[in-house]
Amino acid sequence: MSPIATRRTHGPRLSGVTWLVWRQHRAAYWTVLAATAVAMAWIIYQRAGLTDRLTAHGWPRSAPDKWLPGMGPHAAKFVQAGFGLGFIPVLLGVFLGAPLLSGDLENGTAKLVTSQSVSPARWLAAKLGVSALVIVVCTAALSAQYGWWWEPVSRR
């Protein structure tokens, strides 16, 4: 048997239009995933600093008036991060959404797609679906971690 025939696949494999969409926009997708990982690491770091400060002031056994004063720097970072998270849709639209279709129009790929066996509707659905999946996964992960960051203070 040839080495290709004996090779085992690990996990789901992309094929067809989905594979092509991932292949065309993989740099943007990996950039979004990497930025999400960096943001999540920063939130973990901030949460560690917050819990260190809280435990140094007797949290969770002490009353909030013992540890609540002096939370200004942590609250400011939390508000800044929330403000930054509000810009994510704009950034994703500019760096992921705009090149998604304009690149096809600019390079002539849109004409090529309409002459293939894949319908234009399926092509568009694949392009939007893969991008939406990446965006939803990253947004859900960041949202959950953002809530987890401030959870010790919010449940006081």
Salt bridges, closest charged atoms under 4 A:
ASP104 OD2 - LYS127 NZ 3.16
GLU151 OE1 - ARG47 NH1 3.71
GLU151 OE2 - ARG155 NE 2.91
